[in-house]
Amino acid sequence: MRASGYIRVSSTDQVEGTSLDSQKAAIQAYCAMEAIELVATYQDAGSSGSIPLKDRPEGSKLVTALANGEADSVIICKLDRGFRSASDCLNNVETWERRGISLHILNLGGQTIDTGTPTGKFFITVMAGAAELERNLIAERCNEGRNARKREGRRVGEIPFGFDLDPVTNILVDNDQEQEAIRLMERLKAEGHSYRAIARELERRGITTKKGKSTWSARQVIRIMERAVA
């Protein structure tokens, strides 16, 4: 069996056991114990888990390598290191399964999971669904708090990209230049560009972020586009 390892940390990860080195060591130890050939390890440092695997710098390389038949299994330490949600995980698992590629998760609810087995496929479906339910419940509670503040007439959070705050009425009004940038993002996405490619195009055109920065991330593009359709 030939395996590709994938490891990730976000810019805010501080918890012991999530570092790149500790993840790499765990994958190497697992491969040695199971006599698996580790052909490559892809690592995304400072990459948000909310970005789909295929839109991360090294994640996209992993996806391409698997499509080219360079490995027949993927090994990650935990579910949230590889995927942004349960549905994202299961969609990738189903795609890989059709190509004969299995996913190994070293710690999912205290268990090591191999989706190449019926038990592993069932267990990951149940556990991933439970994890997404928990995230949705947390998000629902946060939304309730934000809605309550809105009903009280208080502005919630930062001024979003695409808008300015009217100093007299304290109401959000359109920022024409930023609204045009949002329409550009939507057009590029409709044409099939990845979020990372859209970020690079914004930089190429000299479009700045809300804070005036000239560099963009795929996550920033995702958040702006999600807010635009909310």
VONU-532366 format. One line per field, with one value per atom (N, C-alpha, C): residue in one letter; atom name; x, z, y. Coordinates in Angstrom, 3 decimals, always signed. Layout:
N
res a	...
atom CA	...
c1 X	...
c3 Z	...
c2 Y	...
END
This chain:
230
res m	m	m	r	r	r	a	a	a	s	s	s	g	g	g	y	y	y	i	i	i	r	r	r	v	v	v	s	s	s	s	s	s	t	t	t	d	d	d	q	q	q	v	v	v	e	e	e	g	g	g	t	t	t	s	s	s	l	l	l	d	d	d	s	s	s	q	q	q	k	k	k	a	a	a	a	a	a	i	i	i	q	q	q	a	a	a	y	y	y	c	c	c	a	a	a	m	m	m	e	e	e	a	a	a	i	i	i	e	e	e	l	l	l	v	v	v	a	a	a	t	t	t	y	y	y	q	q	q	d	d	d	a	a	a	g	g	g	s	s	s	s	s	s	g	g	g	s	s	s	i	i	i	p	p	p	l	l	l	k	k	k	d	d	d	r	r	r	p	p	p	e	e	e	g	g	g	s	s	s	k	k	k	l	l	l	v	v	v	t	t	t	a	a	a	l	l	l	a	a	a	n	n	n	g	g	g	e	e	e	a	a	a	d	d	d	s	s	s	v	v	v	i	i	i	i	i	i	c	c	c	k	k	k	l	l	l	d	d	d	r	r	r	g	g	g	f	f	f	r	r	r	s	s	s	a	a	a	s	s	s	d	d	d	c	c	c	l	l	l	n	n	n	n	n	n	v	v	v	e	e	e	t	t	t	w	w	w	e	e	e	r	r	r	r	r	r	g	g	g	i	i	i	s	s	s	l	l	l	h	h	h	i	i	i	l	l	l	n	n	n	l	l	l	g	g	g	g	g	g	q	q	q	t	t	t	i	i	i	d	d	d	t	t	t	g	g	g	t	t	t	p	p	p	t	t	t	g	g	g	k	k	k	f	f	f	f	f	f	i	i	i	t	t	t	v	v	v	m	m	m	a	a	a	g	g	g	a	a	a	a	a	a	e	e	e	l	l	l	e	e	e	r	r	r	n	n	n	l	l	l	i	i	i	a	a	a	e	e	e	r	r	r	c	c	c	n	n	n	e	e	e	g	g	g	r	r	r	n	n	n	a	a	a	r	r	r	k	k	k	r	r	r	e	e	e	g	g	g	r	r	r	r	r	r	v	v	v	g	g	g	e	e	e	i	i	i	p	p	p	f	f	f	g	g	g	f	f	f	d	d	d	l	l	l	d	d	d	p	p	p	v	v	v	t	t	t	n	n	n	i	i	i	l	l	l	v	v	v	d	d	d	n	n	n	d	d	d	q	q	q	e	e	e	q	q	q	e	e	e	a	a	a	i	i	i	r	r	r	l	l	l	m	m	m	e	e	e	r	r	r	l	l	l	k	k	k	a	a	a	e	e	e	g	g	g	h	h	h	s	s	s	y	y	y	r	r	r	a	a	a	i	i	i	a	a	a	r	r	r	e	e	e	l	l	l	e	e	e	r	r	r	r	r	r	g	g	g	i	i	i	t	t	t	t	t	t	k	k	k	k	k	k	g	g	g	k	k	k	s	s	s	t	t	t	w	w	w	s	s	s	a	a	a	r	r	r	q	q	q	v	v	v	i	i	i	r	r	r	i	i	i	m	m	m	e	e	e	r	r	r	a	a	a	v	v	v	a	a	a
atom N	CA	C	N	CA	C	N	CA	C	N	CA	C	N	CA	C	N	CA	C	N	CA	C	N	CA	C	N	CA	C	N	CA	C	N	CA	C	N	CA	C	N	CA	C	N	CA	C	N	CA	C	N	CA	C	N	CA	C	N	CA	C	N	CA	C	N	CA	C	N	CA	C	N	CA	C	N	CA	C	N	CA	C	N	CA	C	N	CA	C	N	CA	C	N	CA	C	N	CA	C	N	CA	C	N	CA	C	N	CA	C	N	CA	C	N	CA	C	N	CA	C	N	CA	C	N	CA	C	N	CA	C	N	CA	C	N	CA	C	N	CA	C	N	CA	C	N	CA	C	N	CA	C	N	CA	C	N	CA	C	N	CA	C	N	CA	C	N	CA	C	N	CA	C	N	CA	C	N	CA	C	N	CA	C	N	CA	C	N	CA	C	N	CA	C	N	CA	C	N	CA	C	N	CA	C	N	CA	C	N	CA	C	N	CA	C	N	CA	C	N	CA	C	N	CA	C	N	CA	C	N	CA	C	N	CA	C	N	CA	C	N	CA	C	N	CA	C	N	CA	C	N	CA	C	N	CA	C	N	CA	C	N	CA	C	N	CA	C	N	CA	C	N	CA	C	N	CA	C	N	CA	C	N	CA	C	N	CA	C	N	CA	C	N	CA	C	N	CA	C	N	CA	C	N	CA	C	N	CA	C	N	CA	C	N	CA	C	N	CA	C	N	CA	C	N	CA	C	N	CA	C	N	CA	C	N	CA	C	N	CA	C	N	CA	C	N	CA	C	N	CA	C	N	CA	C	N	CA	C	N	CA	C	N	CA	C	N	CA	C	N	CA	C	N	CA	C	N	CA	C	N	CA	C	N	CA	C	N	CA	C	N	CA	C	N	CA	C	N	CA	C	N	CA	C	N	CA	C	N	CA	C	N	CA	C	N	CA	C	N	CA	C	N	CA	C	N	CA	C	N	CA	C	N	CA	C	N	CA	C	N	CA	C	N	CA	C	N	CA	C	N	CA	C	N	CA	C	N	CA	C	N	CA	C	N	CA	C	N	CA	C	N	CA	C	N	CA	C	N	CA	C	N	CA	C	N	CA	C	N	CA	C	N	CA	C	N	CA	C	N	CA	C	N	CA	C	N	CA	C	N	CA	C	N	CA	C	N	CA	C	N	CA	C	N	CA	C	N	CA	C	N	CA	C	N	CA	C	N	CA	C	N	CA	C	N	CA	C	N	CA	C	N	CA	C	N	CA	C	N	CA	C	N	CA	C	N	CA	C	N	CA	C	N	CA	C	N	CA	C	N	CA	C	N	CA	C	N	CA	C	N	CA	C	N	CA	C	N	CA	C	N	CA	C	N	CA	C	N	CA	C	N	CA	C	N	CA	C	N	CA	C	N	CA	C	N	CA	C	N	CA	C	N	CA	C	N	CA	C	N	CA	C	N	CA	C	N	CA	C	N	CA	C	N	CA	C	N	CA	C	N	CA	C	N	CA	C	N	CA	C	N	CA	C	N	CA	C	N	CA	C	N	CA	C	N	CA	C	N	CA	C	N	CA	C	N	CA	C	N	CA	C	N	CA	C	N	CA	C	N	CA	C	N	CA	C	N	CA	C	N	CA	C	N	CA	C	N	CA	C	N	CA	C	N	CA	C	N	CA	C	N	CA	C	N	CA	C	N	CA	C	N	CA	C	N	CA	C	N	CA	C	N	CA	C	N	CA	C	N	CA	C	N	CA	C	N	CA	C	N	CA	C	N	CA	C	N	CA	C	N	CA	C	N	CA	C	N	CA	C	N	CA	C
c1 +0.836	+0.000	+0.871	+0.559	+1.272	+0.366	+0.893	+0.064	+0.658	-0.236	+0.151	-0.354	+0.524	+0.119	-0.275	-1.214	-1.596	-1.667	-1.001	-1.007	-1.302	-1.941	-2.313	-2.355	-1.939	-2.192	-2.706	-3.571	-4.000	-3.054	-3.178	-2.288	-2.518	-3.658	-3.979	-3.831	-3.428	-3.293	-2.183	-2.531	-1.562	-1.637	-2.626	-2.869	-1.806	-1.311	-0.298	-0.856	-0.070	-0.509	-0.993	-1.118	-1.578	-0.442	+0.766	+1.869	+2.182	+2.821	+3.184	+4.100	+5.089	+6.042	+5.370	+4.453	+3.797	+2.868	+2.196	+1.338	+2.165	+3.280	+4.144	+4.695	+5.114	+5.654	+4.598	+3.363	+2.292	+1.994	+1.998	+1.741	+2.878	+4.109	+5.255	+5.231	+4.878	+4.815	+3.721	+2.587	+1.480	+1.887	+2.546	+2.975	+3.987	+4.909	+5.897	+5.224	+4.238	+3.537	+2.703	+2.093	+1.213	+1.896	+3.210	+3.986	+3.431	+3.121	+2.606	+3.744	+3.868	+4.887	+4.365	+5.020	+4.647	+5.403	+4.693	+5.360	+5.504	+4.639	+4.707	+3.913	+4.311	+3.561	+3.335	+2.104	+1.737	+1.359	+1.903	+1.622	+1.234	+0.104	-0.377	-0.186	+0.719	+0.973	+0.235	-0.524	-1.261	-2.462	-3.033	-4.192	-5.437	-6.493	-7.734	-8.442	-8.984	-9.733	-11.052	-11.495	-12.753	-12.614	-11.375	-11.127	-11.170	-11.891	-11.923	-10.525	-10.317	-9.008	-8.426	-9.247	-8.749	-8.336	-8.742	-8.397	-7.239	-6.672	-5.492	-4.248	-3.157	-1.971	-1.473	-1.223	-0.723	-1.865	-3.040	-4.187	-4.508	-4.385	-4.644	-3.631	-2.371	-1.343	-1.659	-2.172	-2.564	-3.680	-4.700	-5.834	-5.360	-4.454	-3.914	-3.116	-2.290	-1.472	-2.351	-3.444	-4.347	-5.044	-5.409	-6.043	-5.088	-3.790	-2.772	-2.342	-2.974	-2.674	-1.372	-0.896	+0.395	+0.314	-0.895	-1.072	-2.445	-2.596	-3.905	-4.513	-3.941	-4.531	-4.040	-4.844	-4.518	-4.554	-3.563	-3.497	-3.490	-4.428	-4.454	-4.565	-4.210	-4.250	-5.657	-6.357	-7.706	-8.584	-9.886	-10.842	-10.683	-10.541	-10.499	-9.186	-8.182	-6.932	-7.126	-8.024	-8.177	-9.371	-10.468	-11.720	-12.400	-13.200	-13.870	-15.198	-15.769	-17.054	-17.232	-18.272	-18.565	-18.898	-19.706	-20.086	-18.872	-17.958	-16.728	-15.919	-15.823	-15.100	-15.737	-17.048	-17.726	-17.711	-17.796	-17.720	-16.364	-15.297	-13.956	-13.797	-14.299	-14.200	-14.894	-16.077	-16.818	-16.094	-15.521	-14.762	-13.546	-12.819	-11.627	-11.975	-13.097	-13.499	-13.720	-14.263	-14.482	-13.170	-12.097	-10.780	-9.958	-10.580	-9.863	-8.928	-9.200	-8.351	-9.068	-8.382	-8.969	-8.410	-9.176	-8.759	-8.520	-7.366	-7.035	-7.005	-7.799	-7.781	-7.253	-6.158	-5.486	-6.233	-7.005	-7.749	-9.100	-10.116	-11.495	-12.313	-12.570	-13.273	-12.481	-11.143	-10.287	-10.022	-10.559	-10.397	-9.576	-8.848	-8.190	-9.125	-9.396	-10.402	-9.743	-10.167	-9.740	-11.008	-11.276	-12.513	-12.485	-11.355	-11.293	-12.028	-12.466	-13.225	-14.671	-15.639	-17.043	-17.258	-16.584	-16.734	-16.200	-15.056	-14.460	-15.325	-15.914	-16.786	-18.029	-18.609	-19.782	-19.439	-18.325	-17.960	-17.671	-16.975	-16.653	-17.918	-18.886	-20.149	-20.874	-20.941	-21.630	-20.886	-19.563	-18.788	-18.724	-18.569	-18.511	-19.839	-20.945	-22.260	-22.461	-21.993	-22.116	-21.292	-20.100	-19.240	-19.887	-20.515	-21.165	-22.391	-23.124	-24.273	-23.837	-22.748	-22.249	-21.858	-21.171	-20.774	-22.004	-23.021	-24.234	-24.982	-25.000	-25.666	-24.944	-23.617	-22.834	-23.101	-23.111	-23.359	-24.748	-25.740	-27.107	-27.183	-26.483	-26.483	-25.822	-24.733	-24.058	-24.968	-25.690	-26.598	-27.727	-28.217	-29.277	-28.804	-27.538	-26.982	-26.823	-26.373	-26.215	-27.565	-28.563	-29.893	-30.501	-30.235	-30.757	-30.139	-28.840	-28.181	-28.702	-29.009	-29.571	-30.940	-31.770	-33.103	-33.019	-31.930	-31.733	-31.154	-30.899	-30.377	-28.884	-28.183	-26.730	-26.064	-25.012	-24.270	-23.507	-23.475	-22.839	-21.532	-20.423	-19.139	-18.556	-17.544	-16.870	-17.742	-17.399	-18.099	-17.700	-18.641	-18.292	-17.785	-16.977	-16.497	-17.702	-17.688	-18.809	-19.671	-19.392	-20.225	-19.370	-19.971	-19.421	-20.485	-20.062	-21.000	-21.306	-22.574	-22.983	-22.800	-21.986	-21.692	-22.887	-23.880	-25.049	-26.105	-26.457	-27.530	-27.037	-25.697	-25.104	-25.663	-25.998	-26.534	-25.527	-25.434	-24.518	-25.043	-24.131	-24.467	-23.465	-23.868	-23.000	-21.735	-20.617	-19.362	-19.246	-19.391	-19.509	-18.305	-17.093	-15.899	-15.847	-16.165	-16.114	-17.252	-18.395	-19.491	-19.106	-18.371	-17.895	-16.906	-16.062	-15.117	-15.862	-16.956	-17.753	-18.357	-18.841	-19.398	-18.319	-17.083	-15.964	-15.718	-15.708	-15.519	-16.587	-17.830	-18.931	-18.801	-18.384	-18.228	-17.095	-15.976	-14.845	-15.202	-15.951	-16.349	-17.287	-18.204	-19.132	-18.389	-17.225	-16.417	-15.554	-15.613	-14.903	-13.584	-13.251	-11.996	-12.090	-10.978	-10.938	-10.879	-11.174	-11.112	-9.685	-8.716	-7.319	-6.969	-7.467	-7.214	-7.893	-9.077	-9.782	-8.982	-8.423	-7.609	-6.413	-5.780	-4.613	-5.027	-6.218	-6.687	-6.990	-7.545	-7.792	-6.479	-5.454	-4.139	-3.574	-3.736	-3.201	-3.853	-5.125	-5.847	-5.667	-4.918	-4.671	-5.836	-6.769	-7.920	-7.492	-7.766	-7.334	-8.461	-8.084	-9.055	-9.701	-10.641	-11.315	-10.318	-9.244	-8.234	-7.122	-7.307	-6.340	-5.129	-5.174	-4.036	-4.112	-2.947	-2.887	-2.890	-2.783	-2.779	-4.112	-4.543	-5.821	-5.587	-6.466	-6.464	-7.749	-7.722	-8.929	-10.047	-9.687	-10.701	-11.408	-10.682	-11.319	-12.346	-11.987	-12.907	-14.155	-13.970	-15.103	-16.056	-15.500	-16.341	-17.143	-16.491	-17.175	-18.299	-18.026	-19.039	-20.188	-19.883	-20.947	-21.840	-21.238	-22.007	-22.878	-22.367	-23.102	-24.409	-24.458	-25.664	-26.514	-26.048	-26.770	-28.082
c3 +0.000	+0.000	+0.000	-0.881	-0.948	-0.410	+0.498	+1.154	+1.015	+0.966	+1.061	+2.397	+3.138	+4.395	+4.172	+4.969	+4.890	+6.299	+6.516	+7.825	+7.642	+8.656	+8.563	+9.945	+10.009	+11.184	+10.693	+11.479	+11.161	+11.842	+11.543	+12.123	+13.616	+14.125	+15.543	+16.354	+15.728	+16.449	+17.494	+18.729	+19.811	+20.638	+20.359	+21.195	+20.955	+22.023	+21.909	+21.114	+20.223	+19.408	+18.040	+17.784	+16.464	+15.615	+16.151	+15.384	+14.170	+13.178	+11.974	+12.293	+13.149	+13.483	+14.188	+15.111	+15.843	+14.933	+14.014	+13.061	+12.126	+11.650	+10.746	+11.446	+12.701	+13.453	+13.659	+13.944	+14.158	+12.888	+11.746	+10.466	+10.140	+10.353	+10.089	+10.973	+12.238	+13.155	+12.733	+12.306	+11.858	+10.627	+9.679	+8.462	+8.787	+9.710	+10.097	+10.755	+11.594	+12.312	+11.362	+10.344	+9.436	+8.137	+8.050	+6.851	+5.602	+5.738	+4.632	+4.097	+2.792	+2.181	+2.119	+2.814	+2.799	+1.661	+0.568	-0.632	-0.619	+0.136	+0.185	+1.380	+1.867	+2.924	+2.516	+2.521	+2.125	+3.383	+3.542	+4.762	+4.457	+5.016	+4.905	+6.254	+6.299	+7.525	+7.449	+8.482	+8.505	+7.594	+7.338	+6.445	+7.260	+7.080	+7.833	+7.439	+8.433	+8.159	+7.459	+7.418	+6.749	+5.231	+4.750	+3.307	+2.815	+1.736	+1.222	+0.919	+1.071	+0.862	-0.499	-1.542	-2.892	-3.134	-2.239	-2.401	-1.509	-0.752	+0.047	-0.822	-0.582	-1.438	-1.575	-0.449	-0.508	-0.670	-0.181	-0.359	-1.824	-2.620	-4.057	-4.714	-4.228	-4.765	-4.414	-3.197	-2.790	-3.680	-3.900	-4.738	-6.141	-6.694	-8.030	-8.044	-7.006	-6.933	-6.871	-6.118	-6.026	-7.361	-8.050	-9.358	-10.352	-10.157	-11.038	-10.610	-9.575	-9.144	-8.392	-7.759	-7.072	-5.704	-5.196	-3.915	-3.892	-3.054	-2.947	-1.556	-0.750	+0.547	+1.015	+1.876	+2.473	+3.982	+4.659	+6.113	+6.725	+7.642	+8.400	+9.877	+10.745	+12.178	+12.749	+12.380	+12.870	+11.742	+11.916	+10.881	+10.507	+11.522	+11.233	+10.627	+10.607	+9.922	+8.406	+7.956	+6.523	+5.899	+6.663	+6.035	+6.823	+6.114	+6.754	+7.383	+6.988	+7.526	+7.281	+7.911	+7.706	+6.250	+5.642	+4.240	+3.330	+3.617	+2.830	+2.932	+4.143	+4.351	+3.567	+3.724	+3.085	+1.562	+1.037	-0.418	-0.945	-0.237	-0.650	-0.522	+0.578	+0.787	-0.336	-0.733	-1.807	-3.146	-3.414	-4.653	-4.677	-3.564	-3.492	-3.532	-2.918	-2.882	-4.285	-5.170	-6.561	-7.281	-6.800	-7.401	-6.638	-5.643	-4.852	-3.830	-3.411	-2.448	-1.099	-0.046	+1.290	+2.119	+3.113	+4.032	+5.407	+5.990	+7.334	+8.247	+9.316	+10.320	+11.607	+12.106	+13.243	+14.555	+14.669	+15.912	+15.597	+15.538	+15.367	+16.505	+17.515	+18.693	+19.439	+19.386	+20.070	+19.287	+18.077	+17.237	+15.989	+15.482	+14.187	+13.132	+12.104	+11.106	+9.751	+9.079	+7.709	+6.878	+5.983	+5.202	+4.144	+4.041	+3.125	+3.660	+4.920	+5.523	+5.733	+5.685	+5.913	+7.275	+8.302	+9.640	+9.689	+9.048	+9.032	+8.298	+7.169	+6.404	+7.222	+7.909	+8.735	+9.887	+10.547	+11.724	+11.362	+10.260	+9.895	+9.515	+8.901	+8.552	+9.807	+10.814	+12.067	+12.806	+12.962	+13.737	+13.043	+11.730	+10.994	+11.097	+11.023	+11.157	+12.536	+13.573	+14.934	+15.114	+14.518	+14.618	+13.939	+12.785	+12.082	+12.847	+13.469	+14.275	+15.404	+16.058	+17.153	+16.656	+15.518	+14.961	+14.590	+14.034	+13.639	+14.854	+15.942	+17.157	+17.736	+17.703	+18.189	+17.316	+15.996	+15.071	+15.278	+15.559	+15.779	+17.015	+18.083	+19.303	+19.062	+18.276	+17.952	+17.121	+16.177	+15.336	+16.155	+17.140	+17.989	+18.736	+19.195	+19.891	+18.969	+17.746	+16.780	+16.399	+16.208	+15.843	+16.952	+18.195	+19.319	+19.340	+19.054	+19.026	+17.872	+16.738	+15.605	+15.952	+16.643	+17.013	+17.954	+18.711	+19.622	+18.917	+17.616	+16.845	+16.935	+17.433	+17.552	+16.349	+15.828	+14.715	+15.221	+14.418	+14.833	+14.070	+14.811	+14.195	+13.362	+12.559	+11.719	+10.529	+9.929	+8.715	+7.601	+6.976	+5.966	+4.674	+3.941	+2.634	+1.719	+1.028	+0.154	+0.711	+1.962	+2.614	+3.386	+3.659	+4.556	+5.593	+6.697	+7.748	+7.644	+7.422	+7.354	+8.736	+8.832	+10.151	+10.805	+10.019	+10.568	+11.040	+10.154	+10.474	+11.150	+11.085	+11.622	+10.922	+9.635	+8.812	+7.722	+7.384	+6.327	+4.967	+4.163	+2.803	+1.844	+0.593	-0.394	-0.640	-0.751	-1.235	-2.687	-3.631	-5.044	-5.544	-5.184	-5.664	-5.110	-3.838	-3.239	-3.743	-4.017	-4.602	-5.984	-6.739	-8.057	-7.912	-6.868	-6.615	-6.276	-5.527	-5.193	-6.458	-7.349	-8.614	-9.433	-9.368	-10.057	-9.466	-8.141	-7.491	-7.940	-7.955	-8.331	-9.784	-10.657	-12.065	-12.260	-11.576	-11.694	-11.153	-10.040	-9.478	-10.427	-11.051	-12.013	-13.220	-13.521	-14.641	-14.264	-13.001	-12.581	-11.878	-11.558	-10.868	-9.401	-8.828	-7.407	-6.589	-5.295	-4.425	-4.362	-4.403	-4.368	-5.632	-6.777	-8.041	-8.059	-7.462	-7.386	-6.530	-5.427	-4.559	-5.322	-6.118	-6.900	-7.935	-8.523	-9.523	-8.871	-7.670	-6.957	-6.702	-6.339	-6.101	-7.399	-8.489	-9.775	-10.216	-9.904	-10.307	-9.327	-8.256	-7.301	-6.396	-6.255	-5.372	-3.942	-3.009	-1.630	-0.759	+0.381	+1.349	+2.098	+2.967	+3.742	+4.595	+5.006	+5.838	+5.009	+3.674	+2.808	+2.450	+2.728	+2.405	+0.954	+0.362	-1.059	-1.277	-0.212	-0.330	+0.113	-0.583	-0.306	-0.023	+0.775	+0.999	+0.448	+0.187	-0.289	+0.742	+2.022	+3.074	+3.050	+2.800	+2.720	+1.595	+0.459	-0.682	-0.336	+0.313	+0.705	+1.622	+2.626	+3.602	+2.933	+2.047	+1.379	+0.489	-0.244	-1.146	-0.389	+0.746	+1.564	+2.127	+2.576	+3.149	+2.078	+0.831	-0.246	-0.586	-0.349	-0.679	+0.550	+1.723	+2.978	+3.026
c2 -1.196	+0.000	+1.247	+2.190	+3.467	+4.562	+5.341	+6.355	+7.747	+8.726	+10.131	+10.653	+11.297	+11.909	+13.354	+13.839	+15.256	+15.813	+16.957	+17.598	+19.085	+19.675	+21.092	+21.718	+22.972	+23.801	+25.149	+25.772	+27.125	+28.095	+29.356	+30.355	+30.527	+30.028	+30.201	+28.919	+27.817	+26.551	+26.640	+26.347	+26.355	+25.073	+24.232	+23.058	+21.995	+21.439	+20.391	+19.218	+18.680	+17.556	+17.959	+19.256	+19.689	+20.251	+20.358	+20.938	+20.079	+20.706	+19.968	+18.796	+19.025	+17.958	+16.791	+17.086	+16.000	+15.209	+15.895	+15.193	+14.307	+14.858	+14.087	+12.850	+13.006	+11.879	+10.794	+11.201	+10.225	+9.441	+10.129	+9.453	+8.492	+8.915	+8.044	+6.807	+6.988	+5.844	+4.869	+5.387	+4.535	+3.727	+4.378	+3.685	+2.584	+2.867	+1.863	+0.659	+0.921	-0.154	-1.007	-0.366	-1.087	-1.510	-1.302	-1.648	-0.967	+0.323	+1.133	+2.005	+2.094	+2.942	+4.385	+5.276	+6.687	+7.371	+7.640	+8.159	+9.675	+10.380	+11.843	+12.346	+13.513	+14.181	+15.628	+16.036	+17.399	+18.172	+19.364	+20.115	+21.563	+21.960	+23.330	+24.012	+24.959	+25.714	+27.044	+27.353	+28.617	+28.633	+27.460	+27.357	+27.038	+27.802	+27.615	+26.320	+25.637	+24.419	+24.669	+25.923	+26.241	+26.277	+26.240	+26.226	+24.777	+24.483	+23.110	+22.601	+21.305	+20.694	+21.059	+21.031	+21.268	+22.714	+23.629	+25.037	+25.471	+24.545	+24.860	+24.627	+25.357	+25.214	+23.778	+23.100	+21.727	+20.724	+21.091	+20.204	+19.986	+21.039	+20.911	+19.978	+20.024	+19.118	+17.669	+17.463	+16.112	+15.594	+16.412	+16.005	+15.642	+16.437	+16.163	+14.873	+14.667	+13.454	+12.206	+12.286	+11.136	+10.880	+11.961	+11.803	+11.166	+11.386	+10.812	+9.417	+8.872	+7.511	+7.352	+8.435	+8.370	+7.701	+7.491	+6.800	+6.161	+5.135	+4.480	+4.625	+5.516	+5.823	+7.182	+7.802	+9.099	+8.936	+9.529	+9.421	+10.812	+11.056	+12.310	+11.959	+12.905	+12.630	+12.756	+13.839	+14.065	+14.585	+14.431	+14.823	+16.290	+17.174	+18.609	+19.069	+18.204	+18.557	+18.505	+17.629	+17.441	+18.131	+18.269	+18.683	+19.792	+20.595	+21.731	+21.338	+20.177	+19.749	+18.259	+17.705	+16.291	+16.009	+16.883	+16.660	+16.756	+17.675	+17.792	+16.506	+15.973	+14.718	+13.577	+13.414	+12.290	+12.398	+13.616	+13.798	+13.347	+13.716	+13.290	+11.781	+11.222	+9.775	+9.022	+9.475	+8.797	+8.918	+10.088	+10.270	+9.359	+9.331	+8.492	+7.009	+6.652	+5.248	+4.705	+5.537	+5.106	+4.834	+5.437	+5.223	+4.183	+3.568	+2.567	+3.169	+4.417	+5.113	+5.142	+4.748	+4.738	+5.894	+6.302	+7.351	+6.737	+7.053	+6.602	+7.831	+7.800	+8.865	+8.255	+8.789	+8.160	+8.337	+9.407	+9.634	+10.252	+9.421	+9.892	+9.314	+10.150	+9.665	+8.615	+8.728	+7.772	+6.506	+6.409	+5.226	+5.568	+4.587	+4.706	+4.143	+4.943	+4.581	+4.352	+3.280	+2.980	+2.805	+3.765	+3.696	+2.598	+1.901	+0.770	-0.448	-0.376	-1.471	-1.031	-1.942	-1.574	-0.917	-1.450	-0.877	+0.544	+0.765	+2.095	+3.092	+2.688	+3.583	+3.953	+2.963	+3.242	+4.169	+3.906	+4.675	+6.127	+6.355	+7.733	+8.499	+7.816	+8.474	+8.944	+8.073	+8.413	+9.524	+9.379	+10.349	+11.704	+11.705	+12.967	+13.696	+12.938	+13.552	+14.162	+13.478	+13.992	+15.261	+15.291	+16.470	+17.672	+17.435	+18.547	+19.033	+18.130	+18.534	+19.459	+19.113	+19.941	+21.329	+21.397	+22.698	+23.529	+22.865	+23.593	+24.140	+23.387	+23.850	+25.068	+25.032	+26.172	+27.398	+27.182	+28.289	+28.875	+28.002	+28.470	+29.353	+28.964	+29.765	+31.120	+31.123	+32.387	+33.291	+32.699	+33.487	+34.098	+33.351	+33.878	+35.128	+35.097	+36.248	+37.445	+37.182	+38.275	+38.873	+38.015	+38.524	+39.365	+38.966	+39.740	+41.137	+41.222	+42.526	+43.384	+42.726	+43.472	+44.052	+43.263	+43.745	+44.943	+45.001	+46.118	+47.341	+47.206	+48.324	+48.496	+47.487	+47.585	+46.916	+47.569	+46.982	+45.768	+44.712	+43.466	+43.271	+43.191	+42.878	+44.014	+43.663	+44.639	+45.025	+46.156	+46.572	+45.611	+44.926	+43.920	+44.549	+43.770	+44.203	+44.441	+45.566	+45.911	+47.015	+47.395	+48.406	+49.409	+50.558	+51.569	+51.890	+52.476	+52.853	+54.344	+54.646	+56.051	+56.684	+57.739	+58.326	+59.008	+59.342	+60.035	+59.038	+58.094	+57.148	+55.873	+55.645	+54.409	+53.175	+53.339	+52.260	+51.918	+50.640	+50.222	+50.682	+51.247	+51.666	+51.044	+50.860	+50.224	+51.034	+50.300	+50.865	+50.404	+51.321	+50.950	+50.153	+50.573	+49.874	+48.452	+48.297	+46.965	+46.084	+46.666	+45.896	+45.380	+46.179	+45.754	+44.598	+44.657	+43.563	+42.272	+42.383	+41.200	+40.593	+41.446	+40.937	+40.241	+40.758	+40.105	+38.718	+38.612	+37.309	+36.310	+36.764	+35.872	+35.431	+36.349	+35.997	+34.981	+35.199	+34.279	+32.896	+32.870	+31.575	+30.853	+31.580	+30.974	+30.411	+30.987	+30.509	+29.310	+28.905	+27.702	+27.927	+29.185	+29.464	+29.052	+28.596	+28.259	+29.544	+29.416	+30.593	+31.142	+30.252	+30.696	+31.470	+31.001	+31.692	+33.068	+33.139	+34.425	+35.406	+34.911	+35.770	+36.326	+35.489	+35.949	+36.999	+36.827	+37.785	+39.141	+39.128	+40.375	+41.109	+40.359	+40.957	+41.532	+40.777	+41.223	+42.533	+42.706	+43.905	+45.069	+44.834	+45.902	+46.214	+45.274	+45.462	+45.140	+46.029	+45.832	+45.304	+44.733	+44.227	+45.389	+45.075	+46.121	+46.892	+46.236	+46.881	+47.509	+47.537	+48.186	+47.355	+46.056	+45.189	+44.734	+44.532	+44.168	+42.659	+41.883	+40.422	+39.851	+38.796	+38.143	+36.662	+36.076	+34.635	+34.049	+32.744	+32.077	+32.190	+32.146	+32.231	+33.581	+34.651	+35.964	+36.010	+35.436	+35.407	+34.605	+33.448	+32.595	+33.358	+34.035	+34.736	+35.853	+36.581	+37.686	+37.167	+36.074	+35.546	+34.899	+34.242	+33.656	+34.739	+35.852	+36.953	+37.611	+37.639	+38.301	+37.598	+36.280	+35.521	+35.218	+35.677	+35.369	+36.153
END
